[in-house]
Each structure stands twice: as structure tokens, then as C-alpha cells.
Amino acid sequence: MDKPPSTPPSVSSESDDALLQSRLPPTPPLQDYDSYHDKQPATITTPIANNAQQSRPYPLPPTPPQTHVLPSDLKTPDSHVARDPRLIRLTGIHPFNSEAPLTDLFSTGFLTTPNLHFVRNHGAVPLVVDDAIPDWTLTVDGLVARPFTISLRELMIGRFESVTYPVTLVCAGNRRKEQNMVRKTKGFSWGAAGVSTCLWTGVPLRELLAHAGPLKSKGARYVCFEGADQLPNGNYATSVKLAWALDPERGMLVAYKMNGELLPPDHGRPLRMVIPGQIGGRSVKWLRRIVVSATPSESWYHIYDNRVLPTMITPEQSADMPETWKDERYAIYDLNVNSAICSPAHDERVALAGTDGHGDESASSYTLRGYAYSGGGRRVTRVEITLDRGRTWMLAEVSYPEDLYRLAADGEELYGGRIDVAGREACFCWCFWSLAVPLNRLRDARDVMVRAMDESMAVQPRDMYWSVLGMMNNPWYRVVIHREKEGGIESLRFEHPTQPALMPGGWMERVKKEGGNLTDGFWGEKPADEGSAGAGENTAQSEPAKEISMVDEKVTRKITADELAAHSGEKEPWFVVNGQVYDGTAFLEGHPGGAASIINSAGQDVSDEFLAIHSENAKAMMPAYHIGTLSTPISSSEPTEETSTPIFLHPKNWRRALLTNKIPVSHDSTIFTFTLPGGPTQHLGLPVGQHLMIRLRDPATREAIIRAYTPISSDDDEIRDGTLRILIKIYPSGRMTQALASLPLGHPVEFKGPLGRFEYLGGGRCALGGAGGTILAKVRTVRRFVMVCGGSGVTPVYAVLKAVAREWKAGGKGAPECLMLDGNSKEEDILLREELEEIQKVGGQRCRVVHTLSRPGEGWKGRRGRIDFELLEREVGPPPAQGDSMVLVCGPEGMEKTVKESFLAMGWLEEDVFFF
Ligand code: MTE
């Protein structure tokens, strides 16, 4: 097909779509797309016959195998995505993040088949059926003279010129497992195969931008890309600089084909950015919108992901540093220089010449091989190998298959795109290095290490630069050499630094277990041993990190999903954590969260919740309840937006509500308002005195952050407007509260519940320790509540007080009297003060609220001092001789301890003092 000129018409004024249509070359009719589409089916076939390779000077992709939807994906939102079973899952079953085994990737060659290309998905893969592909639209707008929307049909068939070239994508987390071994980062554990190369076909971004006409006079400096995937913190979006986007040497591409096929779902079907030389995180998949802007993207995923923060910032500190996260100096764009050893593989054995190891090994050699890459289009100019820890180096051979595409004939097309490599100097792909080393030299070395240098003379560092997200890890890649003898045959065994995900193996794990210090600059081994044969003595400076085991090693039973399902009720509740099955029956009575929290987990994989909210002590108790291993993984249900159910909360399923307002009520506390999906007629479904769980995902790692809260709104409020209001104190280093505070309005948040061991049933009746309502609960009737709270601990206590006040107002019989002791630091810290005053007015004689301040200002006329024995003795005293009284407590740990000791000392019974 003849292509119309790709240069855009010169239009200088702002324009609308109609204007755009009139100035663009006419859109070829639909049939053209269809006939094109017929020739290029979306199923996996080899688009160019294998014998075509002979006539081309550059590599063509190998034929990928047929892939199918895997059973493990069937129960996830990705049940429409076919995948290769060899891919190693790095974050459990879903979302799908994976890399190929390093040897499989490397042996596939320069071009990776899409089925082995690494995948980094922050959430579910959008479902785009074949028929919808031509109508997929891309909008280009923002600070541009001529915003426009274009369909994929128009993009593919020649309105703009299409080009094809190879690009290596690399996840910024490539090799992160090594960082996690040194110190846990906020990222999951990539091995060294978070790198892949394909031939990408699409339209140059600069052509689309030139057509839209960026308005530099209006401050246009950045180009933002938005994906269609719906994620917990909004759509995936990020940005790059406009100057780069317009630079042909940067080769940014709006791509619709991968190795000549329409994009597979995992890789952005049907349209994505491909940004050569930069971290994969900038190559937005499922591309919907390109926005030219004056400032970088404000997406969570741009700010809280893909950054290298200064090394001294800990994960805990980073939770309270919004300005540091936003500092563009720490954002990663260009890749840094990196290399890895692929051959020998991890655990590969090479027999030494002569069966007894005394033969003439100098005669034989082993060829070490691996990959290297750099960023920003910079070429890798040397790769060096050391066998003596950097004292001396050997130069490896480097091959650049990418250069073969520079030999393509002028204007030659591949997959409907002009091969566009020769015109630029930049290098966008990985290269391969090799070095044949005599076996006897390998035999005498402790380890082999590789480092690469690029054309800007940037060289891989000897030592790791650890940072909180563990990205851009590129120290010398070290493989340890073990000399071993088995059955009379002496051989060398090679040990890579790590294995991906939770896979065991690698010298880093071994050295750490042995107590070695991985940060001592000597890979955890004794410097004094340098040069001597027989590696592996460690500088045992620290106790090996104690991993808490939650399994009983003697338990060998395999449990099927059906067996688990049979235990999803109140009787013998079983639940799953990290693939292990636990029987919670024996703990129904004693669980501090009440029987409900176990029953609500029955039959489910509750790894997220369990790991997020349990202490090390609780984890250490788990082997006693361990009964087996789940034989096939079950997936946890996805959160839903339930508009039709009369009750919003569900004890087993996460449900979404939108954050719609944030009102600061003190210097550090905010009321967050969430709008229920079912509107004012939907009930929250939270019994008085119980709490709910909120789940957010860490924007960078997708690790779950879960905390329990008691809302200040309730189903019995006089005005019900379909919202849920929660008063939350924002802690400077609180992961949840910081994440909530920076959550933009309009974002969904996940809720589950109710939860708790206490419920106020009305008329003084309280249910204790049950599974919701009176099931399994002990019910007692109280005549007086003593409520003791501190700071934001007022919220659960307030929920009960509010319910009692409603009874007083209605003249209800049996409503107990209430005394509330509320401790705070300063007057401005007192939360819900007005609401409490209102309740006092309603209660009259039946209600007293006493505030006490530990750091009062001069004008404070109320009580001074902390909540301590003296105050409690004066205000409460010993338990009354007659009438049932109960103490309800919620506050900081230290305060709760004092309160408990004081009440016991005054003669109260433990069962009369309840801690929320
Ligand atoms: N685009 C969208 N829309 N959603 C995503 O989760 N992940 C990014 C990027 N583009 C992501 C995305 C990251 S972090 C990487 S490394 C690359 O996609 C991975 O691309 P791949 O999965 O095709 O290898």
C-alpha cells in the first residue's frame, strides 16, 4: 500500500477533531484494515516463513510454542490470558509478574519469543477481544495545538509511517533479589531475567506529537502516558521529557506489534509505548492517552515507583517522605550499564579433565557467556571478566546482533514497518559477551565476576547501591566456583548470587545463613582468605537472621481445594497462609480477634491479611495449627463494588468504596469519607463496637497494607447519605495512614468486616468473644460503662457511647450510665470534642466525659496529667458492689498497660476490663 507522507500538515491554530479530520490524509476504508488484519491474525503463528531468514542479514524471531490459559490463572481476572508454564511467578498467582528461567531466556537468543518475555503487571490484564482491536482509540492532548483521537485501525494502515526495530526492555527491578538478600526492599525479587528483546512495530511517538503540535510557549515539557488498566491507586501512568520524545535518536514508539504479531494481552494488547534505553516502567501498556504537560505525571505509579532514593533512606522512613518521592532527581529514566553471567548456569557442573581431576586441564577450556546492556541508547563498549576479585581483568568478546539490522536495505520493510535502525547511532538492545577460559584457571579461582562499561565510560560498580525500592541493581555479577568430588570425578559447580522469587539457592542466601555479612565489601567472606583456594569462610559478624517458621516440618499431608472448601464454615474452620493449611478450631476460643476472625477466614487463602496484621509471636504459634500443604493453589477473590446488596460489608470478601472527601480535624487527624457503591439505601453492616479492615496496596510493591478502624458514622445515624466516615490519626511513619493521606479523591479503597470480640446489642447487653451477633458469644448486661481512651482510641469507644446516647434520647430502658476518661497530649489533640459535648447534654446525669491533658496549655481548666492509677482511683475506684460494670479501653500500648494494671490493683476482674 502506498503510504501518505508522514509529515503533518502545518497547522498553527488550536483545532478540534473535525478540523483534524479535514487536514489529515483520508482514512483508508475499513476493508483495508480487515484485509490487513486477515493477513495478520492475532493468533500465534510465524509471520515470516522460516526460510525467509536465509535471505535476511539480521535475525528473525524463532517460532514460539502454542500457549494456553493455565489452570492457575482460571480463577483470576487474567483467565483470558494464555501463558507459558515455564515463566517463574514472582508475586504469587496474581497479578502476573514473571521472568523466564535465565537459561531458557538466554538460549532463545537475541530475540525473545513473547511467551518468554518477562512480564510486569501491576494489576489485571484488560480484556480486549480481537473484534475490538481496530476500534481501540488513542487520544493525544494536553498542551498541544491540535488534540486528536485516533483509532488503532487508522494508526496501523498508513496515516502515519510504521517502523520496525528491535528493542530490549528491562524492568528496573532486574536483579533485585540480590538487594533483598542484603536488606529487604519494598520490591519483589527479580532474578537476572527481567530483560527481553523483541522486534517492535508501530508509529514513532515523535510523529504523533509533531502532528499534535506541542505548545512549548505554554510550558509543554513532559509527555505523560496513561494505560487502561484499573489499579488500586488509579490507572498506570508515567511521563518522560518532551525533548526526548521528539528526538529520533531516542526512538520512542507507539507499538502495536511484537515480533510481527499483534501484541499479546500481557504485553499491552492492543497498543503500548516502547521506550528504548529506558526502564520498562516507562513503556506504558494498554495505552489509551498521551498528554503533553508542563509537569511530570502525577500518577501514584510515577511518583512511588521507579525511583532510586538515596541509600540511607530506610523503608520505614520512606513512608513519611512525600517530597522526597516527588523529587524528579530520584526518578529513573535511562537504564544503567549492567551485565550478567548466563553460562555456566546456576548449579551447572563441569567435569574437570581426567576422571580423577589430575588430568591436563589446561588443554580444555570453558566458554563463559552472558549478556550486557546499557541505557539511553549508549553502546556497551567493553565487558571484562575477573577470576581474582578485581585484581586483574580479561577482555571478553562482545557481539552486537542489533548491528545486523543496520545492514537492511534502504526502505526495507518487516511486518509492515520500515526497518529503522541504520539511520541512528543509538543502541537499544542487549549484546552478548563470551570468553573462553582454561578450566584449570577456573579450578583455581573462587569465583568469576563480570562487569561492563558503556560508551560514556560508565562502568558497573564493585559494590551494590542499596535503595529502598531495590532498583537498578548493577554491581559486578558474581558466580562462585565450588570444586567438588563425586564418585571419583572431580568437577566444578557454579553458584549464581540468587534464584528468582522465593526459590532457594545462590551464594548470597548461603552466606547470609552462615552468618556472613553481605555488606562487608568481600561478599561476606574473609578478606584474609583472598587468593587462597577453598572459598567460603565467612566473617561471622552477626547472628543469622531468624526466619520465623510457620510450618510443622513433620506435617506431610497434601490437602485439595475441595477438602479445604469443606471446611469453610463455622465448624472446623481451615484457612491457608502461604500455601499451607491451618486448622483454627482449637483457637476459636482464645483468638484475640474473636472467633469471627477465624471463621471469616475459613476456606480461604488469607495470606495477605494474616501476614499484614500478625506479630512475629503470632506467627511463631502457627506450627501448632499446621495440618498440611494445599495441593493446588486457590486464588483469593477480587474486590468488588457491590451496588445491589443491601449491606456493604462482607466478612469474607473485600468490597470497594470510593474515597470522596478528606477533612483535617486537627493538626494530625483527618476524617476520611468513603462513598458506598450502593448509595444511601445501602447499610454499612457494622455492629456497634466492632471494626472493619481497610486494605490498600503499596503503590510500589503491591504488598497489602491492612489495618482495622472503627468508623465514626453508623447505620443508625439520623442522616444517612450513603457514606462511611472514619477519623484517622496520620502517623509520620505509618504505612497505612501515609498511604491514605496521599490517596487522591475518587480512588477506590477496599473494606472487609465486621471484626471484633465485642458488640453492644442495646439495653446494656453486650456480646463478648463471638462470631458476630450472639453466635458463640457470651452475653452479659451492664449497668455502667467506664470508657478509657487515648488519642484516636476514642473512635471505638465513641461508637458505643453514641449508641447508648441514642437510647437515652429515645427514653430506652436499661441504657447504661457512662463515664468516659479521655487522655490526650494537648487541647488541640482532643478528637470528637463537640460530638462528646452533645452526648453529655443528651445524657445529663447519666453521662460524664473527663478530658485529661499531659501537656496542657496555660488556659486549660480541666484535668492535668496522664491516665494513671491516681486518676483512675479518683474517678473510678473499686468495682461497685452491686450492678454489673464494664470497662472499655482503647489507646496506645503504654496507656492500655497502665489501665489494666490499675484496674486489677483496684480489685476489678480481668473479664470486666475489655480492650478493643
Ligand atoms: N503499563 C501498564 N499500563 N501497567 C503496568 O502495570 N508495568 C510497567 C510497564 N508498563 C505496566 C505498564 C513496568 S514496571 C514494566 S517493567 C513494563 O511495563 C513491563 O512490560 P512487559 O510486561 O511487556 O514486559
Boltz pocket constraint, residues with backbone or C-beta under 6 A from the ligand:
constraints:
  - pocket:
      binder: B
      contacts: [[A, 117], [A, 118], [A, 119], [A, 120], [A, 121], [A, 122], [A, 123], [A, 169], [A, 170], [A, 171], [A, 172], [A, 226], [A, 227], [A, 228], [A, 229], [A, 236], [A, 266], [A, 267], [A, 268], [A, 279], [A, 280], [A, 281], [A, 282], [A, 283], [A, 284], [A, 285], [A, 286]]
      max_distance: 6.0
